[in-house]
């Protein structure tokens, strides 16, 4: 058992989500797919300042978490945002942060 397994499943899922979306390339891929509002067939790297190999690695991370789907269509792969899974993660994320009462937090930057 690793240390992360000692935490409840919801926190583990949030940590995985945060890790996957913590890279700007993955955020750019999600944004691009959301803006197109359709499945993208072809090379997403044409729309990002990254090589095909690098984009492919980022797509794999997003796909492994279930944030996007990739289906093979001949020699191309069609990529789509998985709206239900993204919404589930966003609800978990928002639910987690909604439990933090910032109105009762008093913190000063004088601790440096």
N, C-alpha and C positions, 0 to 999 in steps of 0.2 A: 504494500500500500504506500503510495507516495503522499506527501503532506497535503497536496490539494484535495485528495480524496477524503480528508477529514472534515471538509466543509460540506455544507448541504448542496444538493444538486443544483439548485437555482444559482447559488454563488459560483459554482463551477461553470455553469453555462454562461453566466455573465462574463466571467473571466475569459473564456474561450472567444466569445463575441468581441470583447474589448481587444484581445490580442489580434484577432483577424482584421478588425477595422482600424487598428493602430497604424497601419502603413498608408501613406498618402496615395500610393499607386492603387491600392485596393479601393480606397474611397473614390478615386477618380474613375475606376472601372464601374463601381456601383452608380456613380453620378451619371456617367455616360449611358449606361443601360437604362437608367430611370428616365433620362431625357429623351431617349429614342422611343420610349413607350412601346417597344416591340422587340422581338427576338432579333439578335444580330447574327447574321451569317457571314462568316469571313474573319478577317484579321483585325482584331481590336487594336493591335499595336500600331496600326496606321493613325489612330486617334490619340495616342499617348507618346510621350518622349522616351519610350523604352523599347528594348529589343523584343522580338517575338518570344524568345526563350524566357525572358524576365516576365513578360506579360502572362505567359503560359503558367509560370510558377504561381503568380498571384491569383490567376483564375482558379487554379487547383485549390488554393487555400479557401477561397470563397465558396467553391463547389463542395469541398469537404465539410464545411459548416452548414451547407444547405441554403446559403444566401442566394446562390444562382444555380440554374440548371444548365447543363450543356448536353445537347443531344446531337449525335452524329447524323449528318445528312450528306451521304456520298463522301466527298473529300473535305467537306466543311463541317464545322461544328456550330450549331445555333445556340447562342447564349441568351438567357432571359433571367431577369430578377425573379426570385421565388417570393412573391409578395406575402404569402401567408407566413412563411418562415421569418422574413424580415420583420413583419408586423409583430410576430410573437416575441422576437428578440427586443424590439423597440418597447413593447409593453413591459417586458421584464426589466429592461434598463430604466424606463420611466418609473415603474413601480418601486424599484430599489431607491432611486434618488428622491422620490416623493416621501419616503419615510424619514428623510433627514430634514430636521426642522432648523433651517438656517436663521430664523428670526431670533432664536435663543443662543446663537453662537456669537461670542465676543472674542475676536482675535485681533491682535495688533501685529504689525510688521516690525516691531521693535525688538525682535528676538534674535537678530543677526549679530 
